[in-house]
Amino acid sequence: MVQQRVQDRTTEPEHSGALADAGVVDDLWHQFERQGVEARHRVDVGARSPGDIAIEIDQRARAGEFLL
């Protein structure tokens, strides 16, 4: 899923070329897992639109849900 979403990006971010490399994405993913990202910091994106995801992130950030 993550790989497909990265590959679907064609204009942003400006480092999208690097992210198109499956090895780079796998490495980033494993780094996140090693850091122990807590469930409360995760955002389930599933098949939702980027706009819906952004709204959820904004609302949760304003509510303080992403504080360390």
All heavy atoms as TSV, in Angstrom:
chain	resi	resn	atom	element	x	y	z
A	1	MET	N	N	0.829	-1.189	0.000
A	1	MET	CA	C	0.000	0.000	0.000
A	1	MET	C	C	0.870	1.247	0.000
A	1	MET	O	O	0.644	2.150	-0.775
A	1	MET	CB	C	-0.940	-0.029	1.207
A	1	MET	CG	C	-1.770	1.223	1.341
A	1	MET	SD	S	-2.843	1.476	-0.058
A	1	MET	CE	C	-4.388	1.524	0.728
A	2	VAL	N	N	1.852	1.297	0.888
A	2	VAL	CA	C	2.723	2.469	0.968
A	2	VAL	C	C	3.475	2.654	-0.343
A	2	VAL	O	O	3.544	3.750	-0.880
A	2	VAL	CB	C	3.715	2.341	2.145
A	2	VAL	CG1	C	4.738	3.463	2.118
A	2	VAL	CG2	C	2.970	2.331	3.460
A	3	GLN	N	N	4.011	1.553	-0.866
A	3	GLN	CA	C	4.755	1.630	-2.124
A	3	GLN	C	C	3.878	2.179	-3.238
A	3	GLN	O	O	4.318	3.019	-4.021
A	3	GLN	CB	C	5.278	0.245	-2.523
A	3	GLN	CG	C	6.369	-0.280	-1.669
A	3	GLN	CD	C	7.673	0.485	-1.861
A	3	GLN	OE1	O	7.831	1.239	-2.804
A	3	GLN	NE2	N	8.580	0.322	-0.950
A	4	GLN	N	N	2.655	1.722	-3.321
A	4	GLN	CA	C	1.757	2.170	-4.394
A	4	GLN	C	C	1.450	3.651	-4.272
A	4	GLN	O	O	1.448	4.377	-5.258
A	4	GLN	CB	C	0.452	1.360	-4.381
A	4	GLN	CG	C	-0.450	1.684	-5.549
A	4	GLN	CD	C	0.206	1.384	-6.880
A	4	GLN	OE1	O	0.731	0.299	-7.093
A	4	GLN	NE2	N	0.205	2.343	-7.777
A	5	ARG	N	N	1.214	4.121	-3.054
A	5	ARG	CA	C	0.916	5.544	-2.857
A	5	ARG	C	C	2.102	6.404	-3.242
A	5	ARG	O	O	1.943	7.454	-3.848
A	5	ARG	CB	C	0.493	5.803	-1.414
A	5	ARG	CG	C	-0.858	5.202	-1.077
A	5	ARG	CD	C	-1.241	5.485	0.356
A	5	ARG	NE	N	-1.478	6.895	0.569
A	5	ARG	CZ	C	-2.678	7.475	0.530
A	5	ARG	NH1	N	-3.729	6.757	0.291
A	5	ARG	NH2	N	-2.805	8.753	0.763
A	6	VAL	N	N	3.301	5.950	-2.922
A	6	VAL	CA	C	4.501	6.709	-3.296
A	6	VAL	C	C	4.645	6.733	-4.806
A	6	VAL	O	O	4.927	7.775	-5.402
A	6	VAL	CB	C	5.762	6.106	-2.634
A	6	VAL	CG1	C	7.026	6.695	-3.223
A	6	VAL	CG2	C	5.724	6.319	-1.132
A	7	GLN	N	N	4.433	5.600	-5.438
A	7	GLN	CA	C	4.577	5.526	-6.894
A	7	GLN	C	C	3.533	6.365	-7.614
A	7	GLN	O	O	3.783	6.869	-8.702
A	7	GLN	CB	C	4.513	4.071	-7.350
A	7	GLN	CG	C	5.725	3.274	-6.914
A	7	GLN	CD	C	5.582	1.793	-7.175
A	7	GLN	OE1	O	4.557	1.332	-7.676
A	7	GLN	NE2	N	6.597	1.038	-6.814
A	8	ASP	N	N	2.371	6.539	-7.008
A	8	ASP	CA	C	1.310	7.330	-7.620
A	8	ASP	C	C	1.603	8.828	-7.589
A	8	ASP	O	O	1.011	9.594	-8.341
A	8	ASP	CB	C	-0.033	7.063	-6.936
A	8	ASP	CG	C	-0.574	5.686	-7.265
A	8	ASP	OD1	O	-0.085	5.051	-8.227
A	8	ASP	OD2	O	-1.479	5.235	-6.539
A	9	ARG	N	N	2.511	9.263	-6.715
A	9	ARG	CA	C	2.866	10.677	-6.639
A	9	ARG	C	C	3.787	11.018	-7.797
A	9	ARG	O	O	4.835	10.408	-7.964
A	9	ARG	CB	C	3.575	10.991	-5.324
A	9	ARG	CG	C	2.684	10.853	-4.137
A	9	ARG	CD	C	3.451	11.194	-2.886
A	9	ARG	NE	N	2.569	11.083	-1.746
A	9	ARG	CZ	C	2.974	11.131	-0.502
A	9	ARG	NH1	N	4.240	11.326	-0.223
A	9	ARG	NH2	N	2.112	11.011	0.483
A	10	THR	N	N	3.405	12.022	-8.567
A	10	THR	CA	C	4.226	12.390	-9.716
A	10	THR	C	C	4.789	13.796	-9.615
A	10	THR	O	O	5.758	14.123	-10.277
A	10	THR	CB	C	3.420	12.277	-11.018
A	10	THR	OG1	O	2.253	13.100	-10.919
A	10	THR	CG2	C	3.004	10.831	-11.286
A	11	THR	N	N	4.219	14.649	-8.784
A	11	THR	CA	C	4.692	16.032	-8.729
A	11	THR	C	C	5.198	16.444	-7.368
A	11	THR	O	O	5.902	17.430	-7.262
A	11	THR	CB	C	3.578	17.009	-9.137
A	11	THR	OG1	O	2.470	16.848	-8.248
A	11	THR	CG2	C	3.139	16.753	-10.565
A	12	GLU	N	N	4.825	15.747	-6.330
A	12	GLU	CA	C	5.280	16.137	-5.005
A	12	GLU	C	C	5.536	14.906	-4.165
A	12	GLU	O	O	4.952	13.866	-4.431
A	12	GLU	CB	C	4.275	17.051	-4.325
A	12	GLU	CG	C	2.904	16.426	-4.148
A	12	GLU	CD	C	1.943	17.370	-3.462
A	12	GLU	OE1	O	2.340	18.124	-2.578
A	12	GLU	OE2	O	0.785	17.330	-3.821
A	13	PRO	N	N	6.328	14.943	-3.194
A	13	PRO	CA	C	7.245	16.028	-2.869
A	13	PRO	C	C	8.380	16.088	-3.881
A	13	PRO	O	O	8.488	15.222	-4.744
A	13	PRO	CB	C	7.767	15.659	-1.480
A	13	PRO	CG	C	7.685	14.169	-1.459
A	13	PRO	CD	C	6.483	13.804	-2.308
A	14	GLU	N	N	9.228	17.085	-3.750
A	14	GLU	CA	C	10.287	17.226	-4.750
A	14	GLU	C	C	11.281	16.078	-4.711
A	14	GLU	O	O	12.030	15.872	-5.648
A	14	GLU	CB	C	11.002	18.569	-4.620
A	14	GLU	CG	C	11.669	18.814	-3.276
A	14	GLU	CD	C	12.261	20.203	-3.195
A	14	GLU	OE1	O	11.513	21.177	-3.287
A	14	GLU	OE2	O	13.498	20.285	-3.059
A	15	HIS	N	N	11.282	15.297	-3.635
A	15	HIS	CA	C	12.153	14.122	-3.551
A	15	HIS	C	C	11.400	12.843	-3.914
A	15	HIS	O	O	11.788	11.757	-3.519
A	15	HIS	CB	C	12.772	14.009	-2.154
A	15	HIS	CG	C	11.765	14.050	-1.056
A	15	HIS	ND1	N	11.319	15.223	-0.528
A	15	HIS	CD2	C	11.106	13.070	-0.410
A	15	HIS	CE1	C	10.433	14.969	0.410
A	15	HIS	NE2	N	10.285	13.675	0.497
A	16	SER	N	N	10.333	12.973	-4.702
A	16	SER	CA	C	9.531	11.800	-5.047
A	16	SER	C	C	10.346	10.763	-5.811
A	16	SER	O	O	10.056	9.578	-5.730
A	16	SER	CB	C	8.293	12.209	-5.847
A	16	SER	OG	O	8.668	12.841	-7.058
A	17	GLY	N	N	11.372	11.200	-6.528
A	17	GLY	CA	C	12.211	10.247	-7.243
A	17	GLY	C	C	12.873	9.263	-6.299
A	17	GLY	O	O	12.926	8.059	-6.563
A	18	ALA	N	N	13.388	9.766	-5.194
A	18	ALA	CA	C	14.019	8.887	-4.208
A	18	ALA	C	C	12.996	7.965	-3.580
A	18	ALA	O	O	13.278	6.790	-3.322
A	18	ALA	CB	C	14.720	9.716	-3.132
A	19	LEU	N	N	11.808	8.482	-3.324
A	19	LEU	CA	C	10.779	7.666	-2.688
A	19	LEU	C	C	10.222	6.607	-3.625
A	19	LEU	O	O	9.566	5.675	-3.184
A	19	LEU	CB	C	9.651	8.545	-2.147
A	19	LEU	CG	C	10.036	9.444	-0.974
A	19	LEU	CD1	C	8.859	10.314	-0.583
A	19	LEU	CD2	C	10.520	8.640	0.208
A	20	ALA	N	N	10.461	6.743	-4.919
A	20	ALA	CA	C	10.008	5.733	-5.869
A	20	ALA	C	C	10.843	4.459	-5.746
A	20	ALA	O	O	10.445	3.408	-6.223
A	20	ALA	CB	C	10.079	6.274	-7.293
A	21	ASP	N	N	11.980	4.570	-5.069
A	21	ASP	CA	C	12.845	3.417	-4.838
A	21	ASP	C	C	12.274	2.622	-3.665
A	21	ASP	O	O	12.219	3.104	-2.533
A	21	ASP	CB	C	14.256	3.906	-4.534
A	21	ASP	CG	C	15.238	2.774	-4.282
A	21	ASP	OD1	O	14.812	1.624	-4.043
A	21	ASP	OD2	O	16.447	3.044	-4.324
A	22	ALA	N	N	11.861	1.394	-3.937
A	22	ALA	CA	C	11.237	0.563	-2.903
A	22	ALA	C	C	12.146	0.383	-1.697
A	22	ALA	O	O	11.684	0.336	-0.562
A	22	ALA	CB	C	10.845	-0.793	-3.483
A	23	GLY	N	N	13.457	0.319	-1.911
A	23	GLY	CA	C	14.392	0.151	-0.813
A	23	GLY	C	C	14.380	1.331	0.141
A	23	GLY	O	O	14.474	1.162	1.356
A	24	VAL	N	N	14.251	2.528	-0.406
A	24	VAL	CA	C	14.202	3.735	0.426
A	24	VAL	C	C	12.952	3.716	1.295
A	24	VAL	O	O	13.007	3.972	2.501
A	24	VAL	CB	C	14.243	5.012	-0.443
A	24	VAL	CG1	C	13.987	6.248	0.401
A	24	VAL	CG2	C	15.578	5.124	-1.167
A	25	VAL	N	N	11.818	3.405	0.691
A	25	VAL	CA	C	10.558	3.382	1.440
A	25	VAL	C	C	10.595	2.287	2.504
A	25	VAL	O	O	10.189	2.505	3.643
A	25	VAL	CB	C	9.352	3.199	0.496
A	25	VAL	CG1	C	8.059	3.046	1.284
A	25	VAL	CG2	C	9.260	4.376	-0.467
A	26	ASP	N	N	11.110	1.115	2.146
A	26	ASP	CA	C	11.216	0.036	3.134
A	26	ASP	C	C	12.090	0.451	4.309
A	26	ASP	O	O	11.754	0.190	5.470
A	26	ASP	CB	C	11.782	-1.231	2.501
A	26	ASP	CG	C	10.771	-1.979	1.657
A	26	ASP	OD1	O	9.557	-1.754	1.844
A	26	ASP	OD2	O	11.198	-2.801	0.833
A	27	ASP	N	N	13.207	1.109	4.020
A	27	ASP	CA	C	14.099	1.554	5.080
A	27	ASP	C	C	13.413	2.569	5.994
A	27	ASP	O	O	13.494	2.469	7.216
A	27	ASP	CB	C	15.376	2.156	4.494
A	27	ASP	CG	C	16.374	2.532	5.576
A	27	ASP	OD1	O	16.675	1.683	6.432
A	27	ASP	OD2	O	16.836	3.690	5.560
A	28	LEU	N	N	12.715	3.535	5.401
A	28	LEU	CA	C	11.983	4.519	6.204
A	28	LEU	C	C	10.935	3.834	7.070
A	28	LEU	O	O	10.778	4.157	8.245
A	28	LEU	CB	C	11.315	5.565	5.308
A	28	LEU	CG	C	12.232	6.581	4.658
A	28	LEU	CD1	C	11.473	7.387	3.617
A	28	LEU	CD2	C	12.843	7.499	5.696
A	29	TRP	N	N	10.223	2.905	6.491
A	29	TRP	CA	C	9.176	2.189	7.218
A	29	TRP	C	C	9.762	1.467	8.419
A	29	TRP	O	O	9.235	1.529	9.529
A	29	TRP	CB	C	8.486	1.208	6.269
A	29	TRP	CG	C	7.238	0.624	6.834
A	29	TRP	CD1	C	7.097	-0.601	7.415
A	29	TRP	CD2	C	5.960	1.247	6.917
A	29	TRP	NE1	N	5.810	-0.784	7.832
A	29	TRP	CE2	C	5.089	0.332	7.527
A	29	TRP	CE3	C	5.468	2.467	6.506
A	29	TRP	CZ2	C	3.753	0.621	7.757
A	29	TRP	CZ3	C	4.131	2.753	6.740
A	29	TRP	CH2	C	3.301	1.840	7.353
A	30	HIS	N	N	10.880	0.777	8.220
A	30	HIS	CA	C	11.517	0.045	9.318
A	30	HIS	C	C	12.055	1.000	10.383
A	30	HIS	O	O	11.999	0.696	11.578
A	30	HIS	CB	C	12.608	-0.877	8.797
A	30	HIS	CG	C	12.073	-2.028	8.004
A	30	HIS	ND1	N	11.264	-3.000	8.542
A	30	HIS	CD2	C	12.201	-2.346	6.696
A	30	HIS	CE1	C	10.919	-3.863	7.611
A	30	HIS	NE2	N	11.472	-3.488	6.479
A	31	GLN	N	N	12.531	2.162	9.960
A	31	GLN	CA	C	12.990	3.147	10.936
A	31	GLN	C	C	11.826	3.607	11.812
A	31	GLN	O	O	11.975	3.753	13.027
A	31	GLN	CB	C	13.619	4.349	10.243
A	31	GLN	CG	C	14.982	4.063	9.648
A	31	GLN	CD	C	15.572	5.283	8.988
A	31	GLN	OE1	O	15.520	6.373	9.546
A	31	GLN	NE2	N	16.107	5.105	7.792
A	32	PHE	N	N	10.675	3.857	11.198
A	32	PHE	CA	C	9.499	4.252	11.967
A	32	PHE	C	C	9.115	3.155	12.954
A	32	PHE	O	O	8.797	3.427	14.108
A	32	PHE	CB	C	8.306	4.554	11.063
A	32	PHE	CG	C	8.425	5.834	10.293
A	32	PHE	CD1	C	8.057	5.899	8.966
A	32	PHE	CD2	C	8.888	6.996	10.897
A	32	PHE	CE1	C	8.149	7.072	8.252
A	32	PHE	CE2	C	8.987	8.177	10.191
A	32	PHE	CZ	C	8.618	8.219	8.868
A	33	GLU	N	N	9.134	1.909	12.487
A	33	GLU	CA	C	8.776	0.795	13.371
A	33	GLU	C	C	9.753	0.678	14.538
A	33	GLU	O	O	9.345	0.424	15.669
A	33	GLU	CB	C	8.746	-0.517	12.580
A	33	GLU	CG	C	7.560	-0.627	11.656
A	33	GLU	CD	C	7.553	-1.911	10.863
A	33	GLU	OE1	O	8.642	-2.493	10.626
A	33	GLU	OE2	O	6.469	-2.342	10.473
A	34	ARG	N	N	11.044	0.855	14.270
A	34	ARG	CA	C	12.047	0.762	15.341
A	34	ARG	C	C	11.872	1.876	16.367
A	34	ARG	O	O	12.177	1.706	17.537
A	34	ARG	CB	C	13.458	0.818	14.755
A	34	ARG	CG	C	13.934	-0.494	14.180
A	34	ARG	CD	C	15.430	-0.488	13.923
A	34	ARG	NE	N	15.867	0.567	13.030
A	34	ARG	CZ	C	15.887	0.510	11.704
A	34	ARG	NH1	N	15.483	-0.594	11.099
A	34	ARG	NH2	N	16.317	1.513	10.977
A	35	GLN	N	N	11.380	3.018	15.922
A	35	GLN	CA	C	11.168	4.134	16.840
A	35	GLN	C	C	9.941	3.908	17.715
A	35	GLN	O	O	9.711	4.633	18.672
A	35	GLN	CB	C	11.002	5.446	16.068
A	35	GLN	CG	C	12.251	5.895	15.359
A	35	GLN	CD	C	13.389	6.182	16.313
A	35	GLN	OE1	O	13.191	6.757	17.367
A	35	GLN	NE2	N	14.580	5.760	15.951
A	36	GLY	N	N	9.144	2.902	17.373
A	36	GLY	CA	C	7.989	2.571	18.205
A	36	GLY	C	C	6.876	3.604	18.110
A	36	GLY	O	O	6.424	4.121	19.122
A	37	VAL	N	N	6.458	3.905	16.892
A	37	VAL	CA	C	5.384	4.868	16.709
A	37	VAL	C	C	4.153	4.369	17.456
A	37	VAL	O	O	3.659	3.275	17.209
A	37	VAL	CB	C	5.063	5.065	15.215
A	37	VAL	CG1	C	3.891	6.014	15.042
A	37	VAL	CG2	C	6.280	5.576	14.469
A	38	GLU	N	N	3.718	5.165	18.401
A	38	GLU	CA	C	2.580	4.766	19.213
A	38	GLU	C	C	1.284	4.809	18.403
A	38	GLU	O	O	1.131	5.616	17.497
A	38	GLU	CB	C	2.461	5.704	20.417
A	38	GLU	CG	C	3.642	5.614	21.360
A	38	GLU	CD	C	3.476	6.522	22.555
A	38	GLU	OE1	O	2.340	6.749	22.990
A	38	GLU	OE2	O	4.506	7.003	23.039
A	39	ALA	N	N	0.369	3.955	18.760
A	39	ALA	CA	C	-0.903	3.873	18.045
A	39	ALA	C	C	-1.609	5.221	17.989
A	39	ALA	O	O	-2.235	5.565	16.998
A	39	ALA	CB	C	-1.797	2.824	18.687
A	40	ARG	N	N	-1.476	6.008	19.054
A	40	ARG	CA	C	-2.185	7.294	19.073
A	40	ARG	C	C	-1.621	8.276	18.062
A	40	ARG	O	O	-2.255	9.268	17.732
A	40	ARG	CB	C	-2.159	7.905	20.474
A	40	ARG	CG	C	-0.792	8.309	20.954
A	40	ARG	CD	C	-0.848	8.783	22.419
A	40	ARG	NE	N	0.455	9.150	22.896
A	40	ARG	CZ	C	0.914	10.401	22.920
A	40	ARG	NH1	N	0.149	11.382	22.519
A	40	ARG	NH2	N	2.124	10.656	23.358
A	41	HIS	N	N	-0.427	8.024	17.548
A	41	HIS	CA	C	0.169	8.902	16.555
A	41	HIS	C	C	-0.089	8.439	15.127
A	41	HIS	O	O	0.260	9.128	14.180
A	41	HIS	CB	C	1.681	9.010	16.769
A	41	HIS	CG	C	2.033	9.776	18.005
A	41	HIS	ND1	N	3.167	9.498	18.719
A	41	HIS	CD2	C	1.407	10.778	18.654
A	41	HIS	CE1	C	3.240	10.318	19.762
A	41	HIS	NE2	N	2.172	11.090	19.751
A	42	ARG	N	N	-0.689	7.297	14.984
A	42	ARG	CA	C	-0.933	6.749	13.647
A	42	ARG	C	C	-2.215	7.318	13.054
A	42	ARG	O	O	-3.169	7.602	13.753
A	42	ARG	CB	C	-1.027	5.235	13.713
A	42	ARG	CG	C	0.258	4.599	14.164
A	42	ARG	CD	C	0.135	3.108	14.257
A	42	ARG	NE	N	1.369	2.572	14.821
A	42	ARG	CZ	C	1.468	1.404	15.386
A	42	ARG	NH1	N	0.408	0.621	15.456
A	42	ARG	NH2	N	2.611	0.987	15.867
A	43	VAL	N	N	-2.188	7.442	11.738
A	43	VAL	CA	C	-3.367	7.895	11.001
A	43	VAL	C	C	-3.668	6.833	9.952
A	43	VAL	O	O	-2.861	6.579	9.060
A	43	VAL	CB	C	-3.122	9.266	10.322
A	43	VAL	CG1	C	-4.335	9.676	9.498
A	43	VAL	CG2	C	-2.780	10.325	11.355
A	44	ASP	N	N	-4.817	6.197	10.079
A	44	ASP	CA	C	-5.207	5.167	9.123
A	44	ASP	C	C	-5.720	5.851	7.862
A	44	ASP	O	O	-6.752	6.519	7.885
A	44	ASP	CB	C	-6.290	4.275	9.732
A	44	ASP	CG	C	-6.700	3.141	8.824
A	44	ASP	OD1	O	-6.013	2.903	7.807
A	44	ASP	OD2	O	-7.709	2.483	9.134
A	45	VAL	N	N	-4.986	5.712	6.772
A	45	VAL	CA	C	-5.368	6.418	5.560
A	45	VAL	C	C	-6.218	5.563	4.636
A	45	VAL	O	O	-7.056	6.082	3.915
A	45	VAL	CB	C	-4.134	6.964	4.807
A	45	VAL	CG1	C	-3.415	7.974	5.657
A	45	VAL	CG2	C	-3.197	5.870	4.395
A	46	GLY	N	N	-6.005	4.258	4.639
A	46	GLY	CA	C	-6.810	3.372	3.809
A	46	GLY	C	C	-7.005	3.918	2.416
A	46	GLY	O	O	-6.054	4.305	1.750
A	47	ALA	N	N	-8.224	3.987	1.978
A	47	ALA	CA	C	-8.545	4.485	0.638
A	47	ALA	C	C	-9.094	5.907	0.691
A	47	ALA	O	O	-9.751	6.354	-0.236
A	47	ALA	CB	C	-9.550	3.546	-0.023
A	48	ARG	N	N	-8.846	6.609	1.787
A	48	ARG	CA	C	-9.378	7.964	1.954
A	48	ARG	C	C	-8.640	8.956	1.073
A	48	ARG	O	O	-7.491	8.750	0.706
A	48	ARG	CB	C	-9.270	8.373	3.421
A	48	ARG	CG	C	-10.106	7.478	4.326
A	48	ARG	CD	C	-9.778	7.604	5.773
A	48	ARG	NE	N	-9.757	8.983	6.237
A	48	ARG	CZ	C	-9.250	9.355	7.402
A	48	ARG	NH1	N	-8.732	8.458	8.205
A	48	ARG	NH2	N	-9.268	10.599	7.773
A	49	SER	N	N	-9.292	10.047	0.786
A	49	SER	CA	C	-8.679	11.078	-0.054
A	49	SER	C	C	-7.640	11.859	0.756
A	49	SER	O	O	-7.734	11.943	1.989
A	49	SER	CB	C	-9.742	12.047	-0.566
A	49	SER	OG	O	-10.178	12.900	0.488
A	50	PRO	N	N	-6.652	12.435	0.080
A	50	PRO	CA	C	-5.663	13.254	0.785
A	50	PRO	C	C	-6.302	14.393	1.581
A	50	PRO	O	O	-5.851	14.712	2.678
A	50	PRO	CB	C	-4.773	13.788	-0.335
A	50	PRO	CG	C	-4.888	12.762	-1.422
A	50	PRO	CD	C	-6.313	12.289	-1.340
A	51	GLY	N	N	-7.374	14.973	1.047
A	51	GLY	CA	C	-8.061	16.052	1.760
A	51	GLY	C	C	-8.664	15.587	3.068
A	51	GLY	O	O	-8.551	16.266	4.094
A	52	ASP	N	N	-9.300	14.417	3.053
A	52	ASP	CA	C	-9.893	13.858	4.277
A	52	ASP	C	C	-8.818	13.530	5.305
A	52	ASP	O	O	-8.996	13.749	6.504
A	52	ASP	CB	C	-10.703	12.600	3.967
A	52	ASP	CG	C	-12.003	12.896	3.244
A	52	ASP	OD1	O	-12.448	14.068	3.253
A	52	ASP	OD2	O	-12.574	11.954	2.657
A	53	ILE	N	N	-7.706	13.012	4.827
A	53	ILE	CA	C	-6.597	12.692	5.726
A	53	ILE	C	C	-6.044	13.966	6.351
A	53	ILE	O	O	-5.793	14.021	7.553
A	53	ILE	CB	C	-5.500	11.929	4.962
A	53	ILE	CG1	C	-6.043	10.580	4.472
A	53	ILE	CG2	C	-4.263	11.721	5.837
A	53	ILE	CD1	C	-5.197	9.924	3.408
A	54	ALA	N	N	-5.876	14.998	5.534
A	54	ALA	CA	C	-5.355	16.273	6.037
A	54	ALA	C	C	-6.278	16.874	7.087
A	54	ALA	O	O	-5.822	17.413	8.105
A	54	ALA	CB	C	-5.159	17.249	4.881
A	55	ILE	N	N	-7.587	16.776	6.870
A	55	ILE	CA	C	-8.556	17.295	7.836
A	55	ILE	C	C	-8.419	16.555	9.168
A	55	ILE	O	O	-8.391	17.170	10.235
A	55	ILE	CB	C	-9.998	17.196	7.285
A	55	ILE	CG1	C	-10.188	18.206	6.154
A	55	ILE	CG2	C	-11.030	17.405	8.390
A	55	ILE	CD1	C	-11.474	18.020	5.364
A	56	GLU	N	N	-8.317	15.217	9.103
A	56	GLU	CA	C	-8.162	14.450	10.342
A	56	GLU	C	C	-6.875	14.831	11.066
A	56	GLU	O	O	-6.872	15.034	12.288
A	56	GLU	CB	C	-8.161	12.946	10.089
A	56	GLU	CG	C	-7.953	12.173	11.387
A	56	GLU	CD	C	-7.877	10.670	11.229
A	56	GLU	OE1	O	-8.341	10.140	10.204
A	56	GLU	OE2	O	-7.353	10.029	12.148
A	57	ILE	N	N	-5.784	14.936	10.333
A	57	ILE	CA	C	-4.506	15.295	10.953
A	57	ILE	C	C	-4.600	16.665	11.600
A	57	ILE	O	O	-4.152	16.867	12.731
A	57	ILE	CB	C	-3.365	15.234	9.917
A	57	ILE	CG1	C	-3.105	13.779	9.528
A	57	ILE	CG2	C	-2.100	15.895	10.465
A	57	ILE	CD1	C	-2.164	13.610	8.357
A	58	ASP	N	N	-5.200	17.617	10.905
A	58	ASP	CA	C	-5.339	18.971	11.452
A	58	ASP	C	C	-6.180	18.955	12.728
A	58	ASP	O	O	-5.798	19.553	13.740
A	58	ASP	CB	C	-5.967	19.897	10.406
A	58	ASP	CG	C	-6.100	21.304	10.919
A	58	ASP	OD1	O	-5.062	21.920	11.261
A	58	ASP	OD2	O	-7.241	21.814	10.983
A	59	GLN	N	N	-7.306	18.266	12.695
A	59	GLN	CA	C	-8.184	18.215	13.866
A	59	GLN	C	C	-7.478	17.553	15.052
A	59	GLN	O	O	-7.563	18.037	16.181
A	59	GLN	CB	C	-9.468	17.449	13.527
A	59	GLN	CG	C	-10.386	18.201	12.602
A	59	GLN	CD	C	-11.560	17.355	12.122
A	59	GLN	OE1	O	-11.530	16.124	12.171
A	59	GLN	NE2	N	-12.595	18.018	11.644
A	60	ARG	N	N	-6.791	16.463	14.785
A	60	ARG	CA	C	-6.113	15.756	15.867
A	60	ARG	C	C	-4.928	16.547	16.404
A	60	ARG	O	O	-4.664	16.535	17.608
A	60	ARG	CB	C	-5.688	14.372	15.390
A	60	ARG	CG	C	-6.909	13.454	15.151
A	60	ARG	CD	C	-6.513	12.108	14.634
A	60	ARG	NE	N	-5.672	11.400	15.593
A	60	ARG	CZ	C	-5.030	10.269	15.307
A	60	ARG	NH1	N	-5.138	9.710	14.119
A	60	ARG	NH2	N	-4.279	9.697	16.215
A	61	ALA	N	N	-4.233	17.247	15.517
A	61	ALA	CA	C	-3.103	18.075	15.963
A	61	ALA	C	C	-3.600	19.211	16.851
A	61	ALA	O	O	-3.014	19.507	17.895
A	61	ALA	CB	C	-2.340	18.623	14.764
A	62	ARG	N	N	-4.693	19.848	16.453
A	62	ARG	CA	C	-5.268	20.934	17.258
A	62	ARG	C	C	-5.754	20.435	18.613
A	62	ARG	O	O	-5.731	21.168	19.594
A	62	ARG	CB	C	-6.401	21.609	16.501
A	62	ARG	CG	C	-5.946	22.414	15.316
A	62	ARG	CD	C	-7.158	22.964	14.551
A	62	ARG	NE	N	-6.767	23.558	13.302
A	62	ARG	CZ	C	-6.497	24.850	13.132
A	62	ARG	NH1	N	-6.575	25.670	14.165
A	62	ARG	NH2	N	-6.149	25.324	11.968
A	63	ALA	N	N	-6.189	19.174	18.651
A	63	ALA	CA	C	-6.670	18.592	19.915
A	63	ALA	C	C	-5.518	18.091	20.779
A	63	ALA	O	O	-5.736	17.637	21.901
A	63	ALA	CB	C	-7.632	17.435	19.610
A	64	GLY	N	N	-4.290	18.170	20.267
A	64	GLY	CA	C	-3.134	17.758	21.047
A	64	GLY	C	C	-2.845	16.268	21.030
A	64	GLY	O	O	-2.060	15.780	21.838
A	65	GLU	N	N	-3.462	15.551	20.100
A	65	GLU	CA	C	-3.287	14.103	20.087
A	65	GLU	C	C	-1.900	13.662	19.634
A	65	GLU	O	O	-1.521	12.520	19.860
A	65	GLU	CB	C	-4.337	13.459	19.171
A	65	GLU	CG	C	-5.744	13.547	19.717
A	65	GLU	CD	C	-6.742	12.810	18.853
A	65	GLU	OE1	O	-6.360	11.783	18.237
A	65	GLU	OE2	O	-7.884	13.262	18.770
A	66	PHE	N	N	-1.151	14.532	18.988
A	66	PHE	CA	C	0.158	14.140	18.474
A	66	PHE	C	C	1.315	14.620	19.339
A	66	PHE	O	O	2.465	14.486	18.969
A	66	PHE	CB	C	0.345	14.648	17.034
A	66	PHE	CG	C	-0.628	14.057	16.054
A	66	PHE	CD1	C	-1.346	14.869	15.200
A	66	PHE	CD2	C	-0.807	12.687	15.963
A	66	PHE	CE1	C	-2.220	14.329	14.274
A	66	PHE	CE2	C	-1.688	12.140	15.057
A	66	PHE	CZ	C	-2.396	12.968	14.211
A	67	LEU	N	N	1.004	15.157	20.509
A	67	LEU	CA	C	2.058	15.622	21.390
A	67	LEU	C	C	2.844	14.437	21.928
A	67	LEU	O	O	2.299	13.357	22.148
A	67	LEU	CB	C	1.474	16.429	22.552
A	67	LEU	CG	C	0.734	17.710	22.160
A	67	LEU	CD1	C	0.109	18.335	23.394
A	67	LEU	CD2	C	1.680	18.685	21.470
A	68	LEU	N	N	4.127	14.631	22.138
A	68	LEU	CA	C	4.968	13.542	22.653
A	68	LEU	C	C	4.821	13.404	24.144
A	68	LEU	O	O	4.624	14.216	24.891
A	68	LEU	CB	C	6.427	13.779	22.285
A	68	LEU	CG	C	6.690	13.785	20.784
A	68	LEU	CD1	C	8.156	14.114	20.516
A	68	LEU	CD2	C	6.367	12.425	20.193
